[in-house]
Amino acid sequence: MSKTFENKVVVVTGGTSGIGLATAKAFSNEGASVFITGRRKDALDAAVKEIGGRVTGVQGDMAKLVDIDRLYDAVQQKHSQIDVVFANAGGGEFAPLGAITEEHYEKTFDTNVKGVLFTVQKALPLLRDGASIVLTSSTTSISGTPALSVYSATKAAVRNFARNWILDLKDRHIRVNAVSPGVTETAGLNELFGNGDSAENTKNYLAGLIPAGRIGQPEEIAKAVLFLASDQASFINGVELFVDGGQVQI
């Protein structure tokens, strides 16, 4: 059986849980050499073991440029080029207008915007011509959510990175697309919703608002990322692909 990403080099930031972990596993299963990042060593080691195959874990916070440099130094120790970058590391917390602090603003923008920007920019010398970049945006890029304005603004910024970077990179034929998950079953989502019964009740409520009648699974987002990164999407460039069960399409 042929493997779509055989002999390809793939970088997945935020690859220790949720969508990042599921996507790293999918790339590895398709034959890629995968580099993942995570801030906590224990979670990183566990993810590397779970993913299997040719996977390398690099501890780091993608909001810190020195850690991004460490990531690409690790890649260069084994490979001369990168075929795919999935700039996925990110996160957010609830904070309604009137309660937003400078710390909340800076933390969210540093992780979700600064981190994505420099993860991609610092990859450019290693990215082969014709490579693929996939960014993690969110349905919040176009849909309002109470008490989530700062996070939503960062994801709108990420979506617009894709629109602009396809122009900056057109001479190198590097495609840039954004995947925008809806409500997806992850540890991060459960934590955002308060864990336990609170999280389950919120997810059940939201599932009732989604035409598909349920929330998404990380593996479903991963399939969309692999599609965008593959040659099957060779004429798809600058798009925002919603993987949300129809949530923001109604």
N, C-alpha and C positions, 0 to 999 in steps of 0.2 A: 504494500500500500504506500503510495506516495505521500510525502509530508510537505505541506505547503511552505513551511519555514525552515526546511532542512538547510543547514549550513548558514543560516541567517543569524545575525547578532541583534538582540533585542534588549532595550533598556526599559524597565518598568519601575517608576518611582512610586513610593507608597505601596510596596508589594507584599506586605506582611499580613494583610487581612482583607476581607471584603472583596470589592471589585478588583483591586490590584492583585491580590493573591490568586483569585480565580483566573484572571487574564494571564498572569505569569505561568500558571499551570497549563493553560491552553496553549500558549506559545511553546512551552517545553514539550508538550505532547505532540506538537507538530514539528518537532525536530530542531527548534531554535536553541542557540546558546543564550541564556537569559541572565541578565543582571538585575537584581532587585535592590531597593533601598528600604530602610526602616530606621526609626529613631532608637528603638529598644533592642538591645542585643539578644535578649531571650526570645523575643517575638521573631526577630530576623532568623535566628538559628532554627527555630521551629518551622518557619516558612520554607527555608531552604530544604529541610528534611522532607517536608510534605510535598514540595514541588517535584523534587527528584530530577534526574536527567542532568544536563549540563547547565547548572544554575550556580550563580555566585551572588552572595549577599554582601552588600556594602553598607555598613552602618553610617547613618547621617541624617541630618535635617536639611531638607531641600530649600528651606528659607535662608540657609547659611551658604554663602558662595564658596567658602573653603571646603565644605562638605560636598558640594557639587564637583569641585575640582578633584576631590578624592575619588568620587565615583568614576570620573572619566580616566583618571590615572589607573584605576583598577581595570577598566576596559582595555586600555592600551597595553597593559601587561600581557594580555592574551590575544588581542585582535587589533587589526589595523584600521577597521572601519565599523560603522554601525549601520544597520539596515532599517531599524524601527526604533523610534522613541515614543513611549507611551507616558506622557507627563500627567501623572494621575494623583500624586501626593496632594492632599488638601484636607480641609475640614472646616467646621464652623459651629457656632453656638448661638442660641437664642439671645437676643437683646433688643427690646423694643425701643423705638425712638423716644428719647427722654432718659434712657438708662444706658446708652451706648458710651463706653469709656474709651479713652485714647488707647489703652492697652488692648481692648477688644478689637478696635479698628486696626491697629498696627499688626497684631498677631494674625488676624484673618487675611489682611492684604499681603503680608509678608509670605505667608504659607501658600495662598491660592493664586496670587498674581506675581509677586516677585519671584517666588520659587519656580513657577511655570516658565516665566520669561527667561530666567538664567539657566534653567535646566535645558531649554531648547537652544539658547544662544551659545552656551558653552559646548554643546554637542556638535555645532556646525563644522568644525575642522575635521571631525571624525565621521560625520554623516556622508555616506556615498551619494553621488548624484543619482537622482531617481528614488531616493529613500522616502520613507513615510513617517509623518509625525501625527500622532493622535493625542488630543487634549481632552481632559475630563471637564466638561462643563456641567450643566444641571438644568432640569426643567425650570428652576428658579431664574434662569437667564431671561425668561420671557413671561413668567407667571409670578404674581405677588404672593408673599407668604407673611403672615403677621409675625413680627419680632425677628425677622430673618433678613432685614434689608442689607446689612453689610455683607453677609455671605452671598446674597443674591447679586449684589453689585460686583463682587469678585468674579462670579461665574459669567456675568454678562461681559466682563472684561476679557475673560478667557475665550469666550465665543468670538469676540472681535479680534483677538490675536490671530485666529485662523483666517479671518477675512483679509487681514493685512499682510500676514506673512506669506501667503501664496503669491503675492506680488513681489515681495522681497526675494523670494526663493525661486521665482519662475525660471530663471536662466539655468538653474541647477535641476530643474524638473522634480523638485521635492514637494510632495503633496502634504498639505496640512488640513486635517479635519477635526471636528469636535464631536464627541459622543456625549449626549445629555440624558443620563439616567433619570427616571422618575423615582418613586418610593421603592427602595430596594432593601432586601433582607440582609443587613450587615450589623456587625457589632457596634459600629459608629452610629448607625441610625437608632439602635436600641438605647444607646447611651444618651443620644440627643433627646429621646422621648422619655427618659427617666427610668429605663429598664423595667423588668418585671411586668406586673399587671398594667401599669401605666403605658408602657411601650406597646404591649399587646392590644390594649384597647384603642390606642391611637392608630396603630397599623390596621386594625379591623375597620375602623371608621374610614380611613383613607382608601382602603380597598373597595369600599362601597361607592366611592366617587370615581373609580377607575373603570372605564368601559370593559377592560379585560376581566374585571371582577376579583382581582387579586393584586398583591404587590409583586415586584420583580425579584428574581434571583441573581446573584452575582455572575453565575455562569451564562446567563442570558445577555448581560452587558458585555461579557468577555467575547461572546460570539460576534457581536457587533464591532468590537474593537479589532478583532482579527480580520473581519471582512474589510474594514476601512484600511487596514495596514497591508492587505494582500493585493496581488496583481488583479484580482477580480474587480477591484475598485479603482482601476488605473485611470479612469476618466472622471473620478469623483474627487473634487478638490474644493476646500473652503466651506464645506457643508456643516450643518449642525444636525446630527442624526439623533432623533429622540427615540429612546428605548424606554417607554413609559406606559405601555399598555393602553395608549390613547389618552392619557391623563390630561395633557395640555392641548389636545387637538379638538376639544369640544367647547 
